[in-house]
């Protein structure tokens, strides 16, 4: 009897929301998979690309509700791979940008499972781009910093005093903590008139952008719900001239 075929896991970045932003390699692996474990933030349209005979498992985690704890996801990846299956782990954005992809890779490595990582377009750059905001711009800023907004408490270890000097600030998963973020930046010396954009459902047809200043943005965003991206920096002013997404949608309708 021949030895069983070893399984293989592809950790795939699905991109930020627009299903067309997945990479060609990621889409190919998704179509080839025997089983797919997908996250809440992966575009639903990508699930239509799964093979009809493949098993699809929703392991999505909402901010206040975890269908599968991370440890169970890790164990499930190992179990399915040990059955000799081609496993696709479809994760929103990029697996290594606040996606816990590193934890999954460590679990696979410890179990002796072969795997690959297929990067995805992070919402940290794609969502501002769809809102008409370049995170860097010559003459304005040559750096940007990406921060997990839901870990902005005192225990996070963030050097808040340094953040005003680190270029454009992009907070992911931070809308629920926006008042605290603004207060900490103001206390760290950032100008109250620093422009801010809060982008809900970025890169999708449901995209909503609210602009304001550091001193008043929280008064304008009570209706904003996750997922939302917060961009803070002088580059936000460029949106007035280069916002393109809403205008471009009619041109590509039905394409």
Rosetta blueprint (number, residue, H / E / L):
1 X L
2 X L
3 X L
4 X L
5 X L
6 X L
7 X L
8 X E
9 X E
10 X E
11 X E
12 X E
13 X E
14 X L
15 X E
16 X L
17 X L
18 X L
19 X H
20 X H
21 X H
22 X L
23 X L
24 X H
25 X H
26 X H
27 X H
28 X H
29 X H
30 X H
31 X H
32 X H
33 X L
34 X L
35 X E
36 X E
37 X E
38 X E
39 X L
40 X L
41 X L
42 X L
43 X L
44 X H
45 X H
46 X H
47 X H
48 X H
49 X H
50 X L
51 X L
52 X L
53 X L
54 X L
55 X E
56 X E
57 X E
58 X E
59 X L
60 X L
61 X E
62 X E
63 X L
64 X L
65 X E
66 X E
67 X L
68 X L
69 X L
70 X H
71 X H
72 X H
73 X H
74 X H
75 X H
76 X H
77 X H
78 X H
79 X H
80 X H
81 X H
82 X H
83 X L
84 X L
85 X L
86 X E
87 X E
88 X E
89 X E
90 X E
91 X E
92 X L
93 X E
94 X L
95 X L
96 X L
97 X L
98 X L
99 X L
100 X L
101 X H
102 X H
103 X H
104 X H
105 X H
106 X H
107 X H
108 X H
109 X H
110 X H
111 X H
112 X L
113 X L
114 X E
115 X E
116 X E
117 X E
118 X E
119 X L
120 X L
121 X L
122 X L
123 X H
124 X H
125 X H
126 X H
127 X H
128 X H
129 X H
130 X H
131 X L
132 X L
133 X L
134 X L
135 X L
136 X L
137 X E
138 X L
139 X L
140 X L
141 X E
142 X L
143 X L
144 X E
145 X E
146 X E
147 X E
148 X E
149 X H
150 X H
151 X H
152 X L
153 X L
154 X H
155 X H
156 X H
157 X L
158 X L
159 X L
160 X H
161 X H
162 X H
163 X H
164 X L
165 X L
166 X L
167 X L
168 X E
169 X E
170 X E
171 X E
172 X E
173 X L
174 X L
175 X H
176 X H
177 X H
178 X H
179 X H
180 X H
181 X H
182 X H
183 X H
184 X H
185 X H
186 X H
187 X H
188 X L
189 X L
190 X L
191 X L
192 X L
193 X L
194 X L
195 X E
196 X E
197 X E
198 X E
199 X E
200 X E
201 X L
202 X L
203 X L
204 X L
205 X L
206 X L
207 X L
208 X E
209 X E
210 X E
211 X E
212 X E
213 X E
214 X L
215 X L
216 X L
217 X H
218 X H
219 X H
220 X H
221 X L
222 X L
223 X L
224 X L
225 X L
226 X L
227 X L
228 X E
229 X E
230 X E
231 X E
232 X E
233 X L
234 X H
235 X H
236 X H
237 X H
238 X H
239 X H
240 X H
241 X H
242 X H
243 X L
244 X L
245 X H
246 X H
247 X H
248 X H
249 X H
250 X H
251 X H
252 X H
253 X L
254 X L
255 X L
